[in-house]
Amino acid sequence: MDRDVLVREVGLRDGLQAVDTFFPTEAKKAWIDSEAAAGVHEIQACSFVPRSTFEQFSDASEIVAHATNHQGLLVSVFTPNVKGAERAIAAGAHRLGHVTSASESHNQNNLRRSVGDSMDDFERIVALRNELSDPETTSISGCVATAFGCTIEGAVDPDAVVRLASRYVELGADELVLADTVGYGNPDQVKKLFVRTGAEVGDIPIAAHFHDTRGLGLANVCGALDAGVRAFDASLGGLGGCPFAPGATGNIVTEDLVFMLEAMGLRTGIDLDALVAVRDILEREMPDEPLHGAIAAARVPKGFAVAN
């Protein structure tokens, strides 16, 4: 592998779900094509949710079918329930992503169901995957949202996070994600929770998903790196943000994350200049949508060299 850290693009799902204007299907395909060409290895392409919930993802099956044409690109999707998982599998998605909040209030507001009901859905999704003729071709990711705090409940008990993560593993998750959905975490808190969760669940891969709500997104990446995490979600231009985090600026910026990791001597396998150029697609299709990112504005410093 030509990378030490896996940077995973989630802008097409977590970013676009926060955008009211429909992002054209062909532009989504161009976004995927351009990031794949830049060396991005994993893209969360869409959500398989009812059209009445998110018109933005009415083209989900077409997007997944297009993305899976890229050899070596892992195509993940969000599937909150069995019906969504069925559609995602039929479309050829490589990874099914499921989210449950450690905060009961956030889960009720975000998914309109209890934490227990969400985990029941996850159990059914795992059973559906296990019935496939070749179940190993479809992995399942369990994400613990609001792992570091909640705008509704405030502090979240780390015990609740670890219990939920352990339950995901018991039910058959192939990967865990701890998410700072509303930007409450700090680097010390992040490191401690990832270390504790890893000790509890064993060898299963654990990824991190940070939002930059209070400017600590990249700092929290460093906290997670110290805990041994080597897979991070990010969004091109910092698109996204939880609707229950007023004033949120969205996910950490993919371009800035790649720059920081490479500057630290950690190979991402991503061509930073090519990645920054992908922003042109977003700016063309969403001229009124604010994009974030320091590297796109200031560019890399003189003498910068990628890790090798």
Summary of the structure (lengths in Angstrom):
residues: 308
radius of gyration: 17.9
end to end distance: 12.0
largest distance: 54.2
contacts: 1109
relative contact order: 0.15
helix: 45%
strand: 16%
